[in-house]
Amino acid sequence: MNNIDKLLKRGQWQEAFLQARINMEESLKELNDFFIDQYKVYEEHRDDDPEIDDTAGIWYDAFINSSTVKFLPSINNLLKVFGKAINEIDNVDAVVNFDAELEDIRDTINSLLQEEDD
């Protein structure tokens, strides 16, 4: 169980939000480094023979690690906090007021999972 889950279990969704925000900002900063600052490194080496120079492969592995270790869990934690906050504030599940937005998120996730299956 991560810190966000522990805070939510204790009903401390405000503190959980602050932690989720910090985690998200750190994750976005790291992804920005890949997408903006270092992407040219990948572009310069993506056609290289990996037996000779695997810079592109190393870059890609680091990007994937950053995404799966930090960014995706940060999104998940923020959604958990969002759901808990809506429930506490409005005494309803988030899906009652945000069904279209949540369905769009679900569709995006399903699309990513479908790409994995292909």
Secondary structure, 3 states (H helix, E strand, C coil): CCHHHHHHHCCCHHHHHHHHHHHHHHHHHHHHHHHHHCHHHHHHHCCCCCCCCCHHHHHHHHHHHHHHHHHHHHHHHHHHHHHHHHHHHHCCCHHHHHHHHHHHHHHHHHHHHHHHHC
